[in-house]
């Protein structure tokens, strides 16, 4: 989608520190990390929010979860734990309207998060 910074990163039109890529997702480093490991898992398909996910996106969401598992193994946190977060709409903290998941790890996480 034109004007979407994550679509631009996926297309290689905007600089991003790529960590992982396959046919369905791109993983980049967050530019304002909130944990020692803070990555963004971006579906290559533009979906603005979780509210726009359709039945046809089930495989994509599964790929995102499997990517998070892979990232945990790559970054050595699969035994310690990680947090996977998707904010939906502005009040929940979504500032870029391209569905994305924050992968956070490398420190103890607190609850509640907000």
WOMO-V955985 format. One record per residue. N is the residue number from 1. RES is the residue in one letter. OMEGA is omega in degrees with one decimal (999 if undefined). Layout:
N:RES:OMEGA  N:RES:OMEGA
//
This chain:
1:X:-178.4  2:X:179.3  3:X:178.9  4:X:-176.5  5:X:178.3  6:X:174.2  7:X:177.5  8:X:177.4  9:X:179.5  10:X:-179.3  11:X:-178.3  12:X:-179.0  13:X:-179.0  14:X:-179.3  15:X:176.6  16:X:177.2  17:X:-177.6  18:X:179.0  19:X:-175.8  20:X:175.5  21:X:169.8  22:X:-174.3  23:X:-176.4  24:X:-174.7  25:X:170.1  26:X:175.9  27:X:179.2  28:X:174.2  29:X:175.3  30:X:-178.0  31:X:175.8  32:X:-173.1  33:X:178.3  34:X:178.8  35:X:178.0  36:X:172.4  37:X:177.9  38:X:-177.0  39:X:175.6  40:X:176.3  41:X:-176.0  42:X:170.5  43:X:179.1  44:X:175.1  45:X:177.6  46:X:172.3  47:X:-172.8  48:X:-177.6  49:X:175.3  50:X:-179.9  51:X:179.8  52:X:177.5  53:X:179.4  54:X:177.6  55:X:-178.1  56:X:-177.9  57:X:-178.4  58:X:179.3  59:X:178.6  60:X:178.8  61:X:174.4  62:X:178.1  63:X:178.4  64:X:179.7  65:X:177.7  66:X:175.2  67:X:177.5  68:X:177.4  69:X:179.3  70:X:178.7  71:X:178.3  72:X:178.6  73:X:-178.9  74:X:-175.5  75:X:174.2  76:X:-180.0  77:X:-177.3  78:X:177.9  79:X:-178.1  80:X:178.9  81:X:179.6  82:X:176.4  83:X:176.8  84:X:-172.3  85:X:170.1  86:X:175.9  87:X:-178.4  88:X:179.5  89:X:-170.0  90:X:-177.6  91:X:177.5  92:X:177.0  93:X:178.7  94:X:179.7  95:X:174.3  96:X:-174.5  97:X:169.7  98:X:-177.7  99:X:177.1  100:X:-179.3  101:X:175.3  102:X:173.7  103:X:-176.8  104:X:-179.3  105:X:174.3  106:X:175.8  107:X:175.4  108:X:178.3  109:X:-179.7  110:X:176.3  111:X:-1.2  112:X:-175.0  113:X:-173.2  114:X:999
//
